């Protein structure tokens, strides 16, 4: 397991420390990932994380995992792809959500057709009503068609509830820039929308009472979130108190250490690869039509997984009990909830590919989930460390660098800094790397710096 102490004394982390785990998906998914990485230069972290979100959406609210009586989880995923501008974060989302985009296009065509038919019938009824006012064929009895959809981009809280009532299986808030969604949501913050989303992540029921519209009650909501963000926007999106309210801890972050743009391969993505992925999603979507249940299907851990989860949780409990940093304990606690959620997704995927009926989480899916949780823990801590720079730019540095910074004069030269570093046994190359932190230092001229904090 990871914790913040894994960072060495100079704050340096090797690139492979943040590598997205390979082998957590079945071989057909791994092959698809390899093809898109090799041919279109899509990053493995972004591919794997978007596929995980898509699989979750395909399952929706039809299946849950019972960990203990009173503790039941839906496979809800809130995912953010992190990276600098221009490194192609959006393409994996567009690519691996394509089956749902196609479904929404299909739903929209059905809606348009039904709307035309509805309007024609409405015109005929109005004509009859005018010619015969006593006719009982009331216009009010006609029901207008409703548009079914799965992906939401620009919406108000009111429309959000109505869309979910039409598609109870599950929705995905699908935004290229996660910050845009958060800004949009801030428009309605006085109505308690943040508290609503905190509840939705937990799968709690929705009860809506509106003065000028029909009341809505959704017993089993399912809302996923997927979008992108640049590291420079972390604080605006996930700071400002959201890291303390628990909102930020509800997100998983696909955050590769380094993304290099490469030349495209001369190959093309074959139709067979696209069809293979479409088929996987289609089979996962069949769960709700196969079961046709008013209540979700419930999975449980098998005996081996019960033992493994107990051991994992004991270690996690120790970390939470001994950790003084509330933000880190929040990360560890929320990842404990994601662990069975992801295990459920992976188990259903495996069962679907093997075409077997099953009600238990087996060890292979659980161990793969642990690998993914370890990855998302590292990225969450990394995000936290960068958010903390805005609250306290020195917070993420080890004690020797903090002491070095405090010892420096408000204005200093590199010669003065090197003399202080030498007395404190800090390597010269380390302090020059330190000077690159623009939150702490401003270079005023050659060899001269100003402290910002």
C-alpha positions in Angstrom: 0.0 0.0 0.0 1.1 3.5 -0.7 1.3 6.6 1.5 2.8 10.0 1.2 6.1 8.8 2.8 6.9 6.9 -0.4 8.3 10.2 -1.8 12.0 10.3 -1.3 13.8 13.1 0.5 14.1 15.2 -2.6 10.5 14.8 -3.6 11.5 12.8 -6.7 9.4 9.9 -7.9 10.4 7.5 -10.7 8.1 7.5 -13.7 7.1 3.9 -13.3 5.8 4.5 -9.8 2.7 6.0 -11.4 2.4 3.4 -14.2 -1.2 2.2 -14.8 -1.3 -1.6 -13.9 -1.3 -4.0 -16.8 -3.0 -7.3 -16.7 -6.0 -6.2 -14.6 -8.4 -6.6 -17.5 -9.1 -9.8 -19.5 -6.8 -10.3 -22.5 -9.2 -9.0 -25.1 -9.4 -5.6 -23.3 -5.6 -5.6 -22.9 -5.3 -6.2 -26.6 -7.6 -3.3 -27.4 -5.6 -1.1 -25.1 -2.4 -2.1 -26.8 -3.8 -1.3 -30.3 -5.1 2.1 -29.4 -1.8 3.0 -27.6 0.4 1.8 -30.5 -1.7 3.0 -33.4 -3.3 6.3 -32.1 -0.7 7.1 -29.3 -3.5 7.1 -26.6 -2.1 6.9 -23.1 -2.7 3.6 -21.2 -3.8 5.4 -18.0 -6.5 7.3 -20.0 -7.6 4.2 -22.0 -7.9 1.9 -19.0 -9.6 4.5 -16.8 -12.2 5.4 -19.4 -12.9 1.7 -20.2 -13.4 1.1 -16.5 -15.9 4.0 -16.4 -17.7 2.7 -19.5 -18.0 -0.8 -18.1 -19.5 0.7 -14.9 -22.0 2.7 -16.9 -23.0 -0.4 -18.9 -23.7 -2.3 -15.7 -25.6 0.6 -14.2 -27.9 0.1 -11.2 -28.8 -3.5 -12.1 -26.1 -5.1 -10.0 -24.7 -4.3 -6.5 -22.1 -5.8 -4.2 -23.0 -6.6 -0.6 -19.9 -6.4 1.6 -21.8 -6.8 4.9 -25.5 -6.5 5.8 -26.1 -2.8 5.7 -23.1 -2.1 3.5 -24.1 -2.4 -0.2 -22.3 -0.6 -3.1 -23.2 0.2 -6.7 -20.4 0.2 -9.2 -20.5 4.0 -9.5 -17.3 5.6 -10.9 -16.3 9.3 -10.9 -13.2 9.6 -13.1 -11.0 12.5 -14.1 -8.2 12.3 -16.7 -5.4 14.6 -15.7 -2.7 16.1 -18.0 -1.3 19.2 -19.6 -3.1 20.8 -22.6 -2.4 19.2 -26.0 -1.6 15.7 -24.8 -4.9 14.2 -26.1 -6.9 13.5 -23.0 -10.3 13.8 -24.7 -9.8 11.2 -27.4 -10.0 8.2 -25.1 -13.3 9.5 -23.6 -14.8 10.0 -27.1 -13.4 6.7 -28.3 -14.5 4.4 -25.4 -17.8 6.1 -24.8 -18.7 5.7 -28.4 -21.2 2.8 -27.9 -23.2 5.1 -25.6 -22.9 8.1 -28.0 -24.4 5.8 -30.7 -27.2 4.7 -28.4 -28.1 8.3 -27.6 -28.2 9.1 -31.3 -30.5 6.2 -31.8 -32.7 7.3 -28.9 -32.8 10.8 -30.3 -34.0 9.6 -33.7 -36.8 7.6 -32.0 -37.7 10.7 -30.0 -37.9 12.9 -33.1 -40.1 10.4 -34.9 -42.4 10.0 -32.0 -42.5 13.8 -31.6 -43.6 14.3 -35.2 -46.3 11.7 -34.8 -47.4 13.3 -31.5 -47.7 16.8 -33.1 -49.7 15.4 -36.0 -52.2 13.7 -33.7 -52.3 16.9 -31.6 -53.3 18.9 -34.7 -56.0 16.5 -35.6 -57.4 16.5 -32.1 -57.4 20.2 -32.0 -59.3 20.4 -35.2 -61.9 17.9 -33.9 -62.2 19.9 -30.7 -62.9 23.1 -32.6 -65.5 21.5 -34.9 -67.1 19.6 -32.0 -66.5 21.2 -28.6 -68.4 18.4 -26.9 -66.1 15.7 -28.2 -64.6 13.7 -25.3 -61.3 13.2 -27.2 -59.5 15.6 -24.9 -56.1 17.0 -25.9 -55.1 16.9 -22.3 -55.1 13.1 -22.3 -52.3 12.9 -24.8 -48.8 12.1 -23.5 -45.9 13.9 -25.1 -42.9 11.6 -26.0 -39.8 11.8 -23.8 -36.3 11.6 -25.0 -34.2 8.8 -23.4 -30.5 9.4 -23.1 -27.4 8.2 -21.2 -24.8 10.9 -21.5 -25.4 14.4 -20.1 -23.3 17.5 -21.0 -25.1 20.8 -20.4 -28.1 20.5 -18.1 -29.9 22.1 -15.1 -30.6 20.2 -11.8 -34.3 20.0 -12.8 -33.6 18.5 -16.2 -31.1 16.1 -14.6 -33.8 14.6 -12.4 -36.3 14.2 -15.3 -33.7 12.5 -17.6 -32.8 10.0 -14.9 -36.4 9.2 -14.3 -36.7 8.3 -18.0 -33.5 6.3 -18.0 -33.4 4.6 -14.6 -30.5 2.3 -15.7 -27.9 5.0 -15.2 -26.4 8.2 -16.5 -23.0 9.6 -17.1 -22.1 13.3 -16.7 -19.8 13.6 -19.7 -17.7 16.7 -19.8 -14.5 17.5 -21.7 -13.4 19.9 -19.0 -14.5 18.8 -15.5 -14.1 22.4 -14.3 -16.9 23.5 -16.6 -19.3 21.1 -14.9 -18.2 22.3 -11.5 -18.7 26.0 -12.5 -22.1 25.1 -13.9 -23.0 23.3 -10.7 -21.9 26.4 -8.7 -24.8 28.3 -10.3 -27.2 26.2 -8.3 -25.1 25.8 -5.1 -27.6 27.7 -3.0 -30.0 24.8 -3.6 -27.7 22.4 -1.9 -26.4 20.7 -5.1 -23.1 19.8 -3.7 -24.8 17.8 -0.9 -26.9 16.2 -3.6 -23.9 14.9 -5.5 -22.2 13.7 -2.3 -25.4 11.6 -1.8 -25.5 10.4 -5.4 -22.0 9.1 -5.3 -23.1 6.9 -2.4 -26.2 5.7 -4.4 -28.7 7.3 -2.0 -32.3 7.8 -3.2 -33.4 11.0 -4.9 -36.6 12.7 -3.8 -37.5 15.9 -5.6 -40.4 18.2 -4.8 -41.0 21.1 -7.1 -43.8 23.7 -7.0 -44.5 23.8 -10.7 -43.7 20.2 -11.8 -44.4 16.6 -10.9 -42.6 15.2 -7.9 -39.8 12.7 -8.6 -38.6 9.8 -6.5 -35.7 7.6 -7.7 -35.0 4.8 -5.3 -31.8 3.5 -6.9 -30.0 6.3 -8.7 -26.8 5.7 -10.7 -24.7 8.7 -11.8 -21.2 8.4 -13.2 -18.9 11.3 -14.0 -16.1 11.5 -16.5 -14.0 14.5 -17.7 -10.5 16.0 -18.0 -8.5 18.6 -16.2 -5.1 20.3 -16.4 -2.9 20.2 -13.2 -2.9 24.0 -13.1 -6.6 24.0 -12.5 -6.6 21.5 -9.6 -7.1 24.1 -6.9 -10.0 25.8 -8.6 -11.8 22.5 -9.2 -10.9 20.4 -6.2 -9.6 22.8 -3.7 -11.4 25.7 -2.0 -12.7 23.5 0.7 -13.8 20.6 -1.5 -10.9 18.5 -0.4 -12.1 18.9 3.2 -15.8 18.3 2.5 -15.0 14.9 1.0 -16.1 15.9 -2.5 -12.6 15.7 -4.0 -12.0 12.2 -2.4 -14.9 10.8 -4.4 -12.9 11.1 -7.6 -10.5 8.7 -9.2 -7.6 10.4 -11.1 -5.9 9.0 -14.2 -2.7 10.9 -13.8 0.3 9.6 -15.7 3.7 10.9 -14.7 4.7 11.8 -18.2 2.8 11.7 -21.5 5.0 11.9 -24.6 3.5 12.7 -28.0 4.7 10.3 -30.7 4.3 9.8 -34.4 1.2 7.8 -35.5 1.8 4.2 -36.6 1.2 3.4 -40.3 -1.5 1.0 -39.1 -5.2 1.8 -38.7 -7.5 0.6 -36.0 -9.2 -2.4 -37.6 -13.0 -2.8 -37.7 -12.6 -6.0 -35.8 -11.1 -4.2 -32.8 -13.9 -1.6 -32.8 -16.5 -4.4 -33.1 -14.9 -6.4 -30.3 -15.1 -3.4 -27.9 -18.7 -2.6 -29.0 -19.7 -6.2 -28.4 -18.2 -6.2 -24.8 -20.2 -3.1 -23.9 -23.3 -4.5 -25.6 -23.1 -7.8 -23.6 -22.6 -5.8 -20.3 -25.7 -3.7 -21.2 -27.8 -6.9 -21.6 -27.6 -7.5 -17.9 -30.7 -5.4 -17.2 -32.7 -7.0 -20.1 -31.6 -10.5 -19.0 -32.5 -10.1 -15.4 -35.6 -7.9 -15.9 -35.7 -7.5 -12.1 -37.4 -4.8 -10.2 -34.5 -5.2 -7.6 -30.8 -5.3 -8.5 -28.9 -8.5 -8.6 -26.7 -8.8 -5.5 -23.1 -10.1 -5.6 -21.1 -11.1 -2.5 -17.5 -12.0 -1.8 -16.5 -15.7 -1.9 -14.7 -17.1 1.1 -11.2 -16.3 -0.3 -12.1 -12.7 -1.0 -13.7 -12.3 2.4 -10.3 -13.2 4.0 -8.3 -11.0 1.5 -10.6 -8.0 2.0 -10.4 -8.4 5.8 -6.6 -8.4 5.6 -6.5 -5.4 3.3 -8.9 -3.5 5.5 -6.9 -4.1 8.6 -3.9 -2.5 7.0 -6.0 0.4 5.8 -7.5 0.8 9.2 -4.0 1.1 10.7 -3.1 3.8 8.2 -6.3 5.8 8.9 -5.9 5.5 12.6 -2.2 6.5 12.6 -2.4 9.3 9.9 -2.6 12.8 11.2 -3.5 14.4 7.9 -7.3 14.5 7.5 -7.1 14.8 3.7 -5.0 11.6 3.4 -7.4 9.7 5.7 -10.2 10.8 3.5 -8.5 9.4 0.4 -7.8 6.1 2.1 -11.4 5.8 3.4 -13.0 6.5 0.0 -10.7 4.1 -1.8 -11.9 1.4 0.6 -15.3 2.0 -0.9 -14.0 1.9 -4.5 -12.2 -1.4 -3.9 -15.4 -3.6 -3.9 -17.0 -1.4 -6.6 -14.1 -2.0 -9.0 -14.0 -5.7 -8.1 -17.7 -6.0 -9.0 -17.1 -4.4 -12.4 -14.1 -6.7 -13.2 -16.0 -9.8 -12.0 -19.1 -9.0 -14.2 -16.8 -8.3 -17.1 -15.1 -11.7 -16.6 -18.5 -13.5 -16.3 -19.9 -11.8 -19.4 -16.9 -12.8 -21.5 -17.1 -16.4 -20.3 -21.0 -16.4 -20.6 -21.5 -17.7 -17.1 -24.0 -16.9 -14.4 -22.5 -16.0 -11.1 -23.3 -14.1 -7.8 -19.8 -14.0 -6.2 -16.6 -11.9 -6.4 -13.7 -14.2 -6.9 -10.0 -13.7 -6.0 -8.8 -12.8 -9.5 -11.1 -9.9 -9.8 -10.4 -8.7 -6.3 -6.6 -8.8 -6.7 -6.9 -6.9 -9.9 -9.1 -4.3 -8.1 -6.4 -4.0 -5.4 -3.8 -3.2 -8.2 -6.1 -0.5 -9.6 -6.8 1.0 -6.1 -3.1 1.2 -5.5 -2.7 3.1 -8.7 -5.6 5.5 -7.9 -4.3 6.0 -4.4 -0.9 7.2 -5.7 -2.6 9.6 -8.2 -5.0 10.9 -5.5 -2.1 11.6 -3.1 -0.3 13.4 -6.0 -3.3 15.5 -6.7 -3.6 16.3 -3.0 0.0 17.4 -2.8 -0.5 19.8 -5.7 -3.7 21.2 -4.2 -1.9 21.7 -0.9 0.6 24.0 -2.6 -2.1 26.6 -3.0 -3.0 26.4 0.7 0.5 26.1 1.9 3.1 25.9 -0.9 5.7 24.4 1.5 3.3 21.6 2.8 4.4 19.0 0.2 8.1 19.4 0.9 10.2 17.5 3.4 11.3 19.2 6.6 14.9 20.0 5.4 13.6 22.0 2.4 11.1 23.8 4.6 13.8 24.8 7.0 16.1 25.8 4.1 13.3 28.1 2.8 12.7 29.7 6.1 16.4 30.4 6.6 16.7 32.3 3.3 16.3 36.1 3.3 13.3 37.5 1.5 15.7 38.5 -1.3 18.8 36.4 -1.8 21.5 35.4 -4.3 22.3 32.0 -5.5 25.7 32.3 -3.7 23.9 33.0 -0.4 21.5 30.1 -1.0 24.4 27.7 -1.8 26.2 28.6 1.4 23.1 27.9 3.4 22.5 24.6 1.6 26.1 23.5 2.2 25.7 24.1 5.9 22.5 22.0 5.9 24.0 19.2 3.7 21.5 19.8 0.9 23.0 19.0 -2.6 23.4 22.0 -4.8 21.4 20.4 -7.7 18.5 19.9 -5.2 18.2 23.6 -4.4 18.3 24.6 -8.1 15.4 22.2 -8.7 13.7 23.8 -5.7 14.0 27.3 -7.2 11.8 26.1 -10.2 8.7 26.1 -7.9 7.0 29.3 -9.0 4.7 29.3 -6.0 7.7 29.9 -3.8 10.3 31.8 -5.8 10.5 34.6 -8.3 13.7 35.1 -10.3 14.2 38.9 -10.3 17.5 38.9 -12.3 20.5 36.7 -13.1 21.5 34.9 -9.8 18.9 36.8 -7.7 15.6 35.5 -6.3 12.6 36.7 -4.2 10.7 34.6 -1.8 6.9 34.6 -2.4 5.8 33.1 0.9 
